[in-house]
Amino acid sequence: MAGDATHTHWDSNISDHQKLSRMLSKIERAGNGDTLAPLLSDFKAFLRRHFEDEERPNGFFDSVTRAAPRHAASLATLRAEHREFLERVAHLQESVGPGPISAETRSQVAALVVRLRKHEALEGQLLMDSQSTDFGGGN
């Protein structure tokens, strides 16, 4: 049943969102490149898995599209952002070395964090909306 699949994605989304939020906070607080580099490596692996789960057949995107097809354009934009986020993290990994983090890298990290939080918030809104859609037919 589609509702059950969407409910499963809701639970998974909450768990992943909490982990993503914790990881982003650690990345923001990283004091130097020695701390930031392994955080980015772990984060990239997490993002790759998270995005693959969302994009797989009957995953988050398919479930929300089935429940709320009016969100197809927003979902397509979110899906396209996945590749961009992975590329940005890879670029940050290349720019981080041992020692102090440059002002430019800090700025790029901050921008990535803001965009990812907005991205995840929109996914949550679309998922919530797809769960609360009233299809009528009641008394």
Number of C-alpha atoms within 10 A of each C-alpha: 5 13 14 10 15 24 15 14 21 17 11 16 20 12 12 16 18 12 14 19 16 12 18 22 12 15 21 15 11 17 13 15 19 15 19 23 20 13 17 21 14 11 19 19 11 16 18 14 12 17 17 14 17 19 15 11 11 17 17 25 24 20 23 27 20 17 19 17 13 12 17 15 11 14 20 12 11 16 16 11 16 20 13 11 18 17 13 16 19 14 13 20 19 10 14 20 16 11 12 14 18 14 9 10 16 16 11 16 19 15 11 18 19 12 14 18 15 12 17 17 13 15 20 16 12 19 24 15 15 21 16 11 10 9 7 6 5 5 3
